[in-house]
Amino acid sequence: MYHTSLHLYLFASAIAGIFSRKAAKFYNGRRDLLMTIESKMAHLFTNKRNVKDLLWVHCASVGEFEQARPVIEKHKAMFPDVPVVLTFFSPSGYELRHNYPFADAVFYLPMDTSGNVIRFLDLVKPTKVIFVKYEFWRNYLGELKRRAIPVYLISAIFREDQHFFKSWGGYFRKILANFEHIFVQDANSARLLNDIGVINVTVCGDTRFDRVKEVTGTSTQIETLAAFSENSLCLVAGSTWPADEEILARFLKTQKSILKSSAESKQASASNPSQKENLFKPESKLPFKLVIAPHEVDDSHISKIISLFEEYKVVRYSEVKKSSVEKSSSIRDNQINTSLIREADVFIIDTIGILSVAYRYGSVAYIGGGFGVGIHNILEAAAYGIPVIFGPKYQKFKEAKDLIKLGGASSIDSFEQFVVQMQQLTSQPELLTVRGEICKEYVVKNLGATSAILASIYPHNSN
């Protein structure tokens, strides 16, 4: 039944690929995949003679990679001669990170069939394996256990509604027994596991805290965004979906109407013509600027966003940034139309890979996904010490629940609630500061998971 479902999934992705670019990438990425892995691993082992150890790290997608990243990079610093193989299940993760410099090889994960698993492990020859958060591939875990290769699950989080904890969940509980050790984000996850007899568990938090702190600690700048946000309050909306974008567009339109009414009222009450001429212009400026970084950056989606904001001066990152190369200290633009950027109301980030730095220029952050399947990463914004707002679907994310309780973040169910939150924050500078500091302190207090994990895996070698 399990194997049949895997084959059906792959077949369905082939059909869906006719209509979906993402599905096509999922399917095409696995065509002749094992032959590709065989070739690249042969090359790796030829270049690195006498390889005794190899670390295999598997992530579902981009979010899980951000949890794996600090572990991979610290591992590389500790053991520079140990090759690292990185795999992804989703196209979004592979497409973005297939050239990741701290991995010696990056692949799609072959489907979890018995034949694929045996061939993959024979080719890669891992001596240690790290899975991230929610990865429970039955055949991979079973075969690794049979070969006595230790597998560690990191940044894991468990909830009572998962199959493992149901009365009928014995089949799923057996999968957990294949892990050498499970590193969980919170005490509740440890309690749930302990209650079903899984005791090889350590509470050490989420490695993403270490990652976002590292990003904020760099001096990386985005020159176009620096010009755009200069001397202005700035709302950075990250990983947005259409439902989020509708709220943002409606809010800007509401604010523009309020400003226009206020200006007209003042103009009507002015005592002389010269006053009337000067009143409207300063009042016509929005109280803040909007940076919007959509989750999907294809041309069709970007065009729809531009049409939503057609009443405003809009710039696109790809258009104002004529030529750039990301460096350790800056994301530089060789030809920047500074006046055009400074006069704009809306800045659309139509590329991937720079959102975590873009939050540096925000006064407030809105995180997308909360009106869909669930919110995206809020820690990237919180680490910069700015308040965070997101939609109603956040219950699966510990950091979101924590920050709401602490007062650094807020959830909205509607456009009207978003208006209330934004008006509070933009009219009370002290509230911006207080909520931002709560977010920043929360990140600082939760650092250290990366070191704890590696110290446990390598008790005699960590530093």
TORVOTI-473954 format. One record per residue (C-alpha): residue in three letters; x, z, y. Coordinates in pm, 1 decimal. Layout:
BEGIN
+-----+----------+----------+----------+
:  aa :        x :        z :        y :
+-----+----------+----------+----------+
: ALA :        X :        Z :        Y :
...
+-----+----------+----------+----------+
***
This chain:
BEGIN
+-----+----------+----------+----------+
:  aa :        x :        z :        y :
+-----+----------+----------+----------+
: MET :      0.0 :      0.0 :      0.0 :
: TYR :    278.7 :     97.4 :    243.1 :
: HIS :    484.3 :   -214.7 :    167.3 :
: THR :    176.8 :   -434.6 :    196.4 :
: SER :     99.2 :   -293.3 :    539.8 :
: LEU :    454.9 :   -369.1 :    656.0 :
: HIS :    430.3 :   -731.8 :    544.1 :
: LEU :     88.3 :   -763.7 :    708.4 :
: TYR :    229.4 :   -620.8 :   1031.0 :
: LEU :    508.5 :   -878.3 :   1036.0 :
: PHE :    263.9 :  -1158.4 :    953.9 :
: ALA :     29.8 :  -1042.7 :   1230.8 :
: SER :    317.1 :  -1044.0 :   1479.5 :
: ALA :    389.9 :  -1405.8 :   1386.6 :
: ILE :     29.1 :  -1503.1 :   1462.3 :
: ALA :     15.8 :  -1291.8 :   1777.7 :
: GLY :    339.1 :  -1453.5 :   1889.6 :
: ILE :    144.8 :  -1771.0 :   1964.5 :
: PHE :    -25.7 :  -1585.0 :   2248.6 :
: SER :    214.7 :  -1301.6 :   2329.2 :
: ARG :    578.7 :  -1336.3 :   2431.7 :
: LYS :    647.7 :   -978.4 :   2321.0 :
: ALA :    500.7 :  -1035.3 :   1973.5 :
: ALA :    700.7 :  -1356.1 :   1942.9 :
: LYS :   1020.7 :  -1169.6 :   2023.7 :
: PHE :    934.0 :   -903.8 :   1763.4 :
: TYR :    887.5 :  -1167.5 :   1494.1 :
: ASN :   1169.0 :  -1404.0 :   1591.3 :
: GLY :   1411.2 :  -1113.7 :   1628.0 :
: ARG :   1368.8 :  -1041.9 :   1257.3 :
: ARG :   1414.7 :  -1394.9 :   1131.0 :
: ASP :   1742.2 :  -1412.0 :    937.5 :
: LEU :   1811.9 :  -1062.5 :   1069.0 :
: LEU :   2002.7 :   -937.8 :    765.0 :
: MET :   2228.2 :  -1244.6 :    774.6 :
: THR :   2304.1 :  -1167.2 :   1139.6 :
: ILE :   2378.4 :   -804.9 :   1054.1 :
: GLU :   2604.3 :   -910.5 :    766.2 :
: SER :   2805.4 :  -1140.1 :    991.9 :
: LYS :   2843.8 :   -892.9 :   1278.5 :
: MET :   2927.9 :   -597.8 :   1054.3 :
: ALA :   3191.8 :   -803.3 :    871.2 :
: HIS :   3344.4 :   -883.2 :   1209.2 :
: LEU :   3328.4 :   -517.7 :   1315.8 :
: PHE :   3496.1 :   -393.2 :    998.4 :
: THR :   3764.4 :   -661.2 :   1027.7 :
: ASN :   3849.1 :   -556.8 :   1382.6 :
: LYS :   3833.5 :   -184.7 :   1308.2 :
: ARG :   4037.0 :   -143.4 :    993.3 :
: ASN :   4006.4 :    163.3 :    772.2 :
: VAL :   3672.1 :    276.6 :    913.4 :
: LYS :   3594.6 :    610.7 :    749.0 :
: ASP :   3299.1 :    719.5 :    961.5 :
: LEU :   3017.1 :    532.1 :   1131.4 :
: LEU :   2724.5 :    665.4 :   1330.5 :
: TRP :   2392.6 :    482.2 :   1313.5 :
: VAL :   2141.6 :    564.7 :   1588.8 :
: HIS :   1785.4 :    435.2 :   1575.5 :
: CYS :   1535.6 :    429.6 :   1864.9 :
: ALA :   1186.9 :    287.3 :   1880.7 :
: SER :   1215.2 :    150.2 :   2232.9 :
: VAL :   1348.4 :    203.9 :   2585.8 :
: GLY :   1217.1 :    558.1 :   2630.9 :
: GLU :   1372.5 :    682.4 :   2309.9 :
: PHE :   1697.7 :    508.3 :   2397.4 :
: GLU :   1716.3 :    719.3 :   2713.9 :
: GLN :   1700.8 :   1024.2 :   2486.3 :
: ALA :   1968.8 :    887.3 :   2255.9 :
: ARG :   2196.3 :    765.8 :   2533.1 :
: PRO :   2360.0 :   1095.8 :   2637.5 :
: VAL :   2423.5 :   1179.2 :   2270.6 :
: ILE :   2580.9 :    839.1 :   2202.5 :
: GLU :   2803.3 :    855.2 :   2509.0 :
: LYS :   2920.2 :   1210.2 :   2448.4 :
: HIS :   2979.4 :   1122.8 :   2081.8 :
: LYS :   3190.5 :    825.8 :   2192.3 :
: ALA :   3393.5 :   1052.2 :   2419.6 :
: MET :   3450.9 :   1296.6 :   2133.2 :
: PHE :   3519.3 :   1033.6 :   1864.7 :
: PRO :   3627.3 :    707.9 :   2034.3 :
: ASP :   3738.9 :    549.7 :   1706.8 :
: VAL :   3406.6 :    604.9 :   1526.4 :
: PRO :   3189.3 :    291.0 :   1546.8 :
: VAL :   2829.1 :    330.5 :   1664.2 :
: VAL :   2551.6 :    100.8 :   1544.5 :
: LEU :   2232.5 :    108.0 :   1750.0 :
: THR :   1896.1 :    -26.5 :   1631.6 :
: PHE :   1559.5 :    -77.7 :   1798.6 :
: PHE :   1213.1 :   -134.3 :   1659.5 :
: SER :   1065.1 :   -293.7 :   1971.8 :
: PRO :   1171.4 :   -606.1 :   2162.7 :
: SER :   1167.3 :   -422.5 :   2496.8 :
: GLY :   1441.4 :   -185.8 :   2381.8 :
: TYR :   1652.8 :   -454.5 :   2219.0 :
: GLU :   1617.1 :   -704.2 :   2504.4 :
: LEU :   1724.6 :   -449.5 :   2763.1 :
: ARG :   2010.1 :   -285.7 :   2571.6 :
: HIS :   2150.9 :   -542.0 :   2327.1 :
: ASN :   2475.4 :   -544.7 :   2530.9 :
: TYR :   2500.6 :   -165.8 :   2561.7 :
: PRO :   2876.9 :   -102.1 :   2594.4 :
: PHE :   2884.8 :    229.9 :   2407.0 :
: ALA :   2752.7 :     71.5 :   2086.4 :
: ASP :   2976.2 :   -142.2 :   1868.2 :
: ALA :   2675.2 :   -335.5 :   1738.7 :
: VAL :   2307.6 :   -351.6 :   1838.7 :
: PHE :   2034.2 :   -486.6 :   1609.7 :
: TYR :   1663.2 :   -493.4 :   1553.8 :
: LEU :   1567.2 :   -256.5 :   1273.2 :
: PRO :   1481.1 :   -454.2 :    959.9 :
: MET :   1130.9 :   -376.7 :    833.2 :
: ASP :   1114.8 :    -66.2 :    615.1 :
: THR :   1083.0 :   -238.5 :    276.6 :
: SER :   1291.4 :   -120.8 :    -19.1 :
: GLY :   1495.0 :   -441.2 :    -34.0 :
: ASN :   1566.9 :   -445.9 :    338.3 :
: VAL :   1666.9 :    -80.9 :    340.5 :
: ILE :   1917.0 :   -112.2 :     56.2 :
: ARG :   2071.5 :   -427.2 :    202.8 :
: PHE :   2092.4 :   -281.0 :    554.2 :
: LEU :   2260.9 :     39.7 :    439.4 :
: ASP :   2502.8 :   -152.4 :    217.8 :
: LEU :   2604.4 :   -365.4 :    516.6 :
: VAL :   2623.2 :    -98.0 :    786.2 :
: LYS :   2767.5 :    183.6 :    571.5 :
: PRO :   2668.2 :    476.3 :    797.0 :
: THR :   2812.4 :    821.1 :    732.1 :
: LYS :   2578.7 :    996.8 :    976.7 :
: VAL :   2241.0 :    888.4 :   1114.4 :
: ILE :   2038.2 :    993.9 :   1418.1 :
: PHE :   1670.1 :    907.0 :   1457.5 :
: VAL :   1499.0 :    978.3 :   1789.7 :
: LYS :   1172.4 :   1163.0 :   1853.6 :
: TYR :    901.7 :    997.5 :   1639.5 :
: GLU :   1090.2 :    785.1 :   1385.9 :
: PHE :    969.6 :    857.9 :   1030.8 :
: TRP :   1052.3 :    548.6 :    825.3 :
: ARG :    978.3 :    648.1 :    466.0 :
: ASN :   1206.6 :    411.2 :    275.4 :
: TYR :   1502.9 :    445.6 :    510.2 :
: LEU :   1482.3 :    823.5 :    498.4 :
: GLY :   1435.5 :    831.3 :    122.6 :
: GLU :   1731.0 :    602.4 :     52.7 :
: LEU :   1956.7 :    787.9 :    296.2 :
: LYS :   1868.3 :   1113.0 :    121.0 :
: ARG :   1941.5 :    954.7 :   -217.2 :
: ARG :   2284.3 :    846.1 :    -88.6 :
: ALA :   2351.8 :   1194.8 :     54.8 :
: ILE :   2392.2 :   1053.9 :    406.4 :
: PRO :   2276.0 :   1317.5 :    658.1 :
: VAL :   1997.5 :   1214.6 :    896.7 :
: TYR :   1922.1 :   1410.5 :   1214.2 :
: LEU :   1603.3 :   1387.4 :   1417.8 :
: ILE :   1665.1 :   1463.8 :   1786.5 :
: SER :   1440.2 :   1533.5 :   2087.1 :
: ALA :   1149.1 :   1561.4 :   1846.5 :
: ILE :    816.3 :   1707.8 :   1946.6 :
: PHE :    527.3 :   1789.4 :   1715.9 :
: ARG :    156.3 :   1851.6 :   1774.3 :
: GLU :   -109.4 :   2011.3 :   1557.3 :
: ASP :   -309.3 :   1687.1 :   1538.9 :
: GLN :    -30.0 :   1500.4 :   1356.6 :
: HIS :    -65.2 :   1407.9 :    989.5 :
: PHE :    208.8 :   1648.2 :    881.4 :
: PHE :     -6.0 :   1950.4 :    961.8 :
: LYS :   -336.5 :   1839.8 :    808.4 :
: SER :   -463.0 :   1976.7 :    477.4 :
: TRP :   -430.9 :   1625.8 :    332.5 :
: GLY :    -84.1 :   1567.4 :    483.0 :
: GLY :    133.1 :   1639.7 :    178.7 :
: TYR :    250.6 :   1277.6 :    157.7 :
: PHE :    374.7 :   1291.8 :    518.0 :
: ARG :    530.4 :   1636.3 :    481.5 :
: LYS :    755.5 :   1501.8 :    207.0 :
: ILE :    907.4 :   1258.9 :    458.2 :
: LEU :   1026.9 :   1549.5 :    674.0 :
: ALA :   1223.0 :   1691.8 :    381.2 :
: ASN :   1463.9 :   1398.1 :    409.5 :
: PHE :   1608.7 :   1517.1 :    740.0 :
: GLU :   1928.9 :   1719.0 :    732.1 :
: HIS :   1820.9 :   1889.9 :   1053.8 :
: ILE :   1548.7 :   1849.7 :   1315.8 :
: PHE :   1621.0 :   1925.0 :   1681.4 :
: VAL :   1293.7 :   1989.0 :   1864.3 :
: GLN :   1200.1 :   2011.9 :   2230.0 :
: ASP :    996.8 :   2332.0 :   2219.7 :
: ALA :    915.7 :   2649.4 :   2028.8 :
: ASN :    566.8 :   2528.2 :   1936.9 :
: SER :    716.1 :   2233.8 :   1746.1 :
: ALA :    947.7 :   2470.1 :   1558.0 :
: ARG :    655.1 :   2699.4 :   1472.3 :
: LEU :    447.5 :   2410.7 :   1336.7 :
: LEU :    736.5 :   2296.4 :   1116.6 :
: ASN :    817.0 :   2647.4 :    997.2 :
: ASP :    452.2 :   2698.1 :    899.4 :
: ILE :    472.8 :   2405.6 :    654.4 :
: GLY :    804.8 :   2520.2 :    511.8 :
: VAL :   1047.0 :   2312.0 :    720.5 :
: ILE :   1312.1 :   2560.0 :    830.8 :
: ASN :   1611.3 :   2338.4 :    915.8 :
: VAL :   1493.9 :   2330.8 :   1277.9 :
: THR :   1660.8 :   2413.0 :   1610.5 :
: VAL :   1491.3 :   2435.2 :   1949.7 :
: CYS :   1731.9 :   2276.8 :   2198.8 :
: GLY :   1514.0 :   2080.8 :   2441.1 :
: ASP :   1503.9 :   1717.2 :   2543.1 :
: THR :   1823.0 :   1515.9 :   2593.5 :
: ARG :   1655.2 :   1315.8 :   2871.3 :
: PHE :   1721.9 :   1605.1 :   3108.3 :
: ASP :   2094.5 :   1550.7 :   3058.9 :
: ARG :   2053.5 :   1178.4 :   3115.8 :
: VAL :   1850.4 :   1198.8 :   3438.4 :
: LYS :   2082.8 :   1462.7 :   3579.2 :
: GLU :   2378.3 :   1234.8 :   3511.8 :
: VAL :   2206.9 :    945.9 :   3694.0 :
: THR :   2127.6 :   1156.0 :   4001.9 :
: GLY :   2485.4 :   1281.1 :   4007.1 :
: THR :   2628.9 :    932.9 :   4057.8 :
: SER :   2675.5 :    770.9 :   4397.3 :
: THR :   2494.0 :    452.9 :   4293.6 :
: GLN :   2305.5 :    290.0 :   4580.8 :
: ILE :   2060.8 :      0.0 :   4607.9 :
: GLU :   2133.1 :   -141.4 :   4951.0 :
: THR :   1803.2 :   -326.0 :   4992.0 :
: LEU :   1602.9 :    -12.9 :   4914.4 :
: ALA :   1820.0 :    192.9 :   5147.3 :
: ALA :   1731.7 :    -46.1 :   5430.6 :
: PHE :   1362.7 :    -54.2 :   5335.1 :
: SER :   1318.5 :    324.2 :   5321.9 :
: GLU :   1534.8 :    412.1 :   5622.2 :
: ASN :   1362.1 :    666.1 :   5851.5 :
: SER :   1034.9 :    634.6 :   5655.8 :
: LEU :    835.3 :    832.5 :   5404.9 :
: CYS :    841.8 :    630.9 :   5084.2 :
: LEU :    614.9 :    635.9 :   4778.7 :
: VAL :    795.6 :    503.2 :   4471.4 :
: ALA :    550.4 :    393.2 :   4202.9 :
: GLY :    731.2 :    342.9 :   3873.5 :
: SER :    627.6 :    175.4 :   3547.0 :
: THR :    286.9 :     80.6 :   3684.2 :
: TRP :      5.6 :    -96.8 :   3501.3 :
: PRO :   -287.8 :   -288.8 :   3655.9 :
: ALA :   -507.2 :     23.4 :   3676.4 :
: ASP :   -233.8 :    202.7 :   3871.2 :
: GLU :   -175.9 :    -94.8 :   4097.8 :
: GLU :   -546.3 :   -116.1 :   4186.0 :
: ILE :   -538.1 :    247.0 :   4301.8 :
: LEU :   -224.9 :    191.5 :   4509.6 :
: ALA :   -364.6 :   -120.9 :   4676.8 :
: ARG :   -697.0 :     46.5 :   4749.4 :
: PHE :   -518.1 :    346.0 :   4896.8 :
: LEU :   -307.3 :    136.1 :   5132.6 :
: LYS :   -618.5 :    -48.3 :   5245.7 :
: THR :   -794.7 :    283.0 :   5313.5 :
: GLN :   -501.8 :    415.5 :   5513.6 :
: LYS :   -481.9 :     96.3 :   5717.4 :
: SER :   -853.1 :    121.9 :   5801.1 :
: ILE :   -814.5 :    482.8 :   5911.7 :
: LEU :   -519.4 :    395.7 :   6133.8 :
: LYS :   -702.0 :    101.4 :   6286.6 :
: SER :  -1010.3 :    311.2 :   6364.6 :
: SER :   -794.4 :    582.2 :   6519.0 :
: ALA :   -608.3 :    331.6 :   6733.9 :
: GLU :   -927.1 :    162.1 :   6851.6 :
: SER :  -1076.4 :    499.4 :   6943.1 :
: LYS :   -770.5 :    590.7 :   7149.1 :
: GLN :   -766.6 :    247.8 :   7306.7 :
: ALA :  -1129.6 :    278.1 :   7416.5 :
: SER :  -1063.8 :    615.4 :   7577.8 :
: ALA :   -747.1 :    508.2 :   7760.7 :
: SER :   -768.3 :    544.3 :   8138.7 :
: ASN :   -590.8 :    222.4 :   8237.5 :
: PRO :   -512.2 :   -125.8 :   8095.2 :
: SER :   -141.3 :    -60.9 :   8042.9 :
: GLN :   -221.2 :    235.9 :   7818.0 :
: LYS :   -458.8 :     19.2 :   7616.5 :
: GLU :   -189.7 :   -241.4 :   7554.7 :
: ASN :     54.8 :     12.5 :   7410.0 :
: LEU :   -175.4 :    226.7 :   7198.6 :
: PHE :   -246.0 :     10.6 :   6896.7 :
: LYS :    104.7 :   -100.2 :   6798.0 :
: PRO :    259.3 :    238.3 :   6707.6 :
: GLU :    -57.1 :    353.0 :   6531.7 :
: SER :    -74.6 :     36.3 :   6319.3 :
: LYS :    222.9 :    139.8 :   6107.3 :
: LEU :    139.5 :    298.2 :   5770.3 :
: PRO :    247.4 :    664.0 :   5734.9 :
: PHE :    471.0 :    567.4 :   5442.7 :
: LYS :    613.0 :    266.8 :   5262.5 :
: LEU :    546.6 :    166.4 :   4902.3 :
: VAL :    802.1 :     71.3 :   4638.6 :
: ILE :    632.1 :    -57.0 :   4326.3 :
: ALA :    815.9 :   -116.4 :   3998.0 :
: PRO :    569.2 :   -253.5 :   3739.8 :
: HIS :    611.2 :   -194.6 :   3368.4 :
: GLU :    583.6 :   -568.9 :   3304.8 :
: VAL :    784.9 :   -791.9 :   3538.8 :
: ASP :    678.6 :  -1138.8 :   3423.4 :
: ASP :    592.1 :  -1389.3 :   3696.9 :
: SER :    219.7 :  -1376.9 :   3625.6 :
: HIS :    200.2 :  -1001.3 :   3673.1 :
: ILE :    417.5 :  -1005.7 :   3985.7 :
: SER :    192.6 :  -1273.8 :   4137.4 :
: LYS :   -112.9 :  -1056.6 :   4075.0 :
: ILE :     55.2 :   -761.3 :   4245.4 :
: ILE :    146.1 :   -972.9 :   4546.9 :
: SER :   -217.2 :  -1084.2 :   4577.9 :
: LEU :   -328.9 :   -719.8 :   4576.3 :
: PHE :   -109.0 :   -651.3 :   4877.7 :
: GLU :   -162.9 :   -979.1 :   5064.4 :
: GLU :   -263.5 :   -791.0 :   5382.5 :
: TYR :     81.5 :   -635.5 :   5408.4 :
: LYS :    438.2 :   -744.0 :   5458.7 :
: VAL :    572.2 :   -767.6 :   5104.7 :
: VAL :    927.6 :   -827.6 :   4985.6 :
: ARG :   1050.6 :   -884.6 :   4630.9 :
: TYR :   1380.0 :   -744.8 :   4508.4 :
: SER :   1478.8 :  -1077.5 :   4353.8 :
: GLU :   1422.9 :  -1262.0 :   4681.8 :
: VAL :   1595.6 :  -1026.7 :   4925.2 :
: LYS :   1882.8 :   -972.5 :   4685.2 :
: LYS :   2055.8 :  -1309.9 :   4682.0 :
: SER :   2348.4 :  -1211.8 :   4461.7 :
: SER :   2433.7 :   -875.2 :   4318.7 :
: VAL :   2633.1 :   -697.1 :   4056.3 :
: GLU :   2569.2 :   -340.5 :   3951.5 :
: LYS :   2882.4 :   -131.1 :   3991.5 :
: SER :   2957.9 :    236.0 :   3946.0 :
: SER :   2907.8 :    306.3 :   4314.5 :
: SER :   2650.5 :     51.8 :   4428.4 :
: ILE :   2406.9 :   -221.1 :   4343.7 :
: ARG :   2525.7 :   -455.2 :   4615.5 :
: ASP :   2358.8 :   -743.3 :   4794.4 :
: ASN :   2581.4 :  -1013.8 :   4936.7 :
: GLN :   2317.8 :  -1153.9 :   5171.6 :
: ILE :   2058.5 :   -905.0 :   5292.9 :
: ASN :   1795.8 :   -992.4 :   5552.0 :
: THR :   1789.5 :   -638.1 :   5689.0 :
: SER :   1526.2 :   -693.6 :   5956.2 :
: LEU :   1286.4 :   -853.1 :   5706.6 :
: ILE :   1328.4 :   -561.3 :   5467.7 :
: ARG :   1290.3 :   -291.4 :   5731.7 :
: GLU :    969.4 :   -443.9 :   5865.5 :
: ALA :    809.7 :   -468.6 :   5519.6 :
: ASP :    537.0 :   -231.9 :   5397.8 :
: VAL :    568.7 :   -300.1 :   5024.5 :
: PHE :    883.6 :   -354.2 :   4817.2 :
: ILE :    828.5 :   -494.8 :   4467.1 :
: ILE :   1101.9 :   -433.7 :   4209.2 :
: ASP :   1061.7 :   -743.8 :   3992.3 :
: THR :   1350.6 :   -670.5 :   3758.7 :
: ILE :   1434.1 :   -405.8 :   3501.3 :
: GLY :   1709.9 :   -149.0 :   3482.1 :
: ILE :   1716.1 :     -1.5 :   3834.8 :
: LEU :   1405.2 :    220.0 :   3851.0 :
: SER :   1594.8 :    540.2 :   3772.1 :
: VAL :   1808.1 :    478.8 :   4081.9 :
: ALA :   1514.5 :    359.1 :   4295.0 :
: TYR :   1357.5 :    705.7 :   4285.4 :
: ARG :   1652.1 :    818.3 :   4499.6 :
: TYR :   1474.5 :    659.9 :   4798.0 :
: GLY :   1138.0 :    822.3 :   4737.9 :
: SER :    957.4 :   1102.4 :   4918.4 :
: VAL :    685.6 :   1105.7 :   4650.1 :
: ALA :    671.6 :    943.0 :   4305.5 :
: TYR :    373.1 :    797.6 :   4124.4 :
: ILE :    432.2 :    739.3 :   3752.9 :
: GLY :    225.7 :    471.7 :   3581.9 :
: GLY :     59.1 :    456.2 :   3241.9 :
: GLY :   -168.9 :    755.9 :   3284.1 :
: PHE :   -481.3 :    541.3 :   3286.4 :
: GLY :   -371.3 :    361.3 :   2970.4 :
: VAL :   -187.8 :    477.7 :   2658.6 :
: GLY :      7.6 :    750.3 :   2837.9 :
: ILE :    245.1 :    817.4 :   3124.8 :
: HIS :    599.4 :    688.9 :   3141.2 :
: ASN :    913.9 :    888.6 :   3219.4 :
: ILE :    850.7 :   1143.5 :   3496.9 :
: LEU :   1189.9 :   1313.9 :   3467.8 :
: GLU :   1374.7 :   1025.0 :   3633.2 :
: ALA :   1181.8 :   1097.9 :   3952.1 :
: ALA :   1169.7 :   1477.1 :   3918.7 :
: ALA :   1549.0 :   1493.6 :   3895.8 :
: TYR :   1574.5 :   1371.6 :   4256.5 :
: GLY :   1363.7 :   1662.5 :   4377.2 :
: ILE :   1048.7 :   1474.3 :   4476.5 :
: PRO :    685.5 :   1558.7 :   4386.4 :
: VAL :    533.0 :   1359.3 :   4102.2 :
: ILE :    177.8 :   1225.7 :   4062.4 :
: PHE :     35.7 :   1057.2 :   3751.2 :
: GLY :   -288.8 :    968.8 :   3574.5 :
: PRO :   -494.5 :   1173.2 :   3325.7 :
: LYS :   -324.6 :   1080.7 :   2997.4 :
: TYR :    -24.4 :   1311.3 :   2999.6 :
: GLN :   -107.5 :   1566.9 :   2728.2 :
: LYS :    156.2 :   1440.2 :   2483.1 :
: PHE :    435.6 :   1504.6 :   2731.9 :
: LYS :    566.8 :   1858.7 :   2756.8 :
: GLU :    745.0 :   1801.5 :   3086.8 :
: ALA :    422.9 :   1680.0 :   3250.4 :
: LYS :    229.1 :   1986.5 :   3138.8 :
: ASP :    513.8 :   2214.6 :   3244.0 :
: LEU :    545.0 :   2065.4 :   3593.0 :
: ILE :    170.6 :   2076.5 :   3654.7 :
: LYS :    171.6 :   2445.2 :   3563.2 :
: LEU :    473.0 :   2509.4 :   3787.9 :
: GLY :    321.9 :   2316.4 :   4078.7 :
: GLY :    573.5 :   2033.4 :   4106.5 :
: ALA :    346.0 :   1764.1 :   3964.0 :
: SER :    -21.9 :   1678.2 :   3979.6 :
: SER :   -254.3 :   1465.8 :   3769.2 :
: ILE :   -534.0 :   1250.8 :   3906.6 :
: ASP :   -848.2 :   1121.5 :   3735.5 :
: SER :   -960.2 :    887.8 :   4011.4 :
: PHE :   -875.8 :    704.4 :   4330.7 :
: GLU :  -1041.6 :    981.0 :   4532.3 :
: GLN :   -811.5 :   1243.8 :   4381.7 :
: PHE :   -510.0 :   1028.3 :   4459.6 :
: VAL :   -618.5 :   1010.5 :   4823.8 :
: VAL :   -644.4 :   1390.3 :   4840.2 :
: GLN :   -299.2 :   1440.0 :   4686.4 :
: MET :   -129.6 :   1186.7 :   4912.5 :
: GLN :   -294.8 :   1316.8 :   5227.6 :
: GLN :   -183.4 :   1670.0 :   5142.9 :
: LEU :    175.3 :   1563.1 :   5084.4 :
: THR :    211.4 :   1327.3 :   5380.3 :
: SER :     53.5 :   1571.9 :   5626.6 :
: GLN :    251.0 :   1877.4 :   5513.5 :
: PRO :    628.6 :   1820.7 :   5506.2 :
: GLU :    683.2 :   2173.7 :   5376.1 :
: LEU :    465.0 :   2094.5 :   5073.4 :
: LEU :    680.2 :   1790.7 :   4996.6 :
: THR :    988.2 :   2011.8 :   5003.4 :
: VAL :    843.7 :   2294.8 :   4793.8 :
: ARG :    703.2 :   2070.3 :   4520.5 :
: GLY :   1020.0 :   1863.8 :   4514.7 :
: GLU :   1238.3 :   2171.0 :   4470.0 :
: ILE :   1018.8 :   2285.4 :   4180.4 :
: CYS :   1081.2 :   1953.2 :   4006.0 :
: LYS :   1455.3 :   1962.9 :   4068.6 :
: GLU :   1492.7 :   2321.7 :   3945.6 :
: TYR :   1291.6 :   2241.2 :   3633.8 :
: VAL :   1536.3 :   1965.8 :   3540.0 :
: VAL :   1840.1 :   2188.1 :   3600.9 :
: LYS :   1697.7 :   2471.3 :   3388.9 :
: ASN :   1648.1 :   2239.2 :   3091.6 :
: LEU :   1995.5 :   2086.5 :   3068.4 :
: GLY :   2218.2 :   2122.1 :   2763.1 :
: ALA :   2037.7 :   1962.2 :   2467.5 :
: THR :   2308.1 :   1698.6 :   2416.0 :
: SER :   2589.0 :   1951.5 :   2378.5 :
: ALA :   2376.4 :   2172.8 :   2153.4 :
: ILE :   2295.0 :   1884.8 :   1918.6 :
: LEU :   2653.5 :   1765.2 :   1882.5 :
: ALA :   2784.2 :   2119.9 :   1844.7 :
: SER :   2545.8 :   2164.5 :   1552.6 :
: ILE :   2626.3 :   1830.6 :   1389.0 :
: TYR :   3002.1 :   1878.9 :   1439.5 :
: PRO :   3053.9 :   2257.9 :   1443.5 :
: HIS :   3433.2 :   2229.1 :   1424.8 :
: ASN :   3483.8 :   1933.1 :   1655.7 :
: SER :   3250.9 :   1961.5 :   1957.9 :
: ASN :   3393.9 :   2019.0 :   2301.7 :
+-----+----------+----------+----------+
***
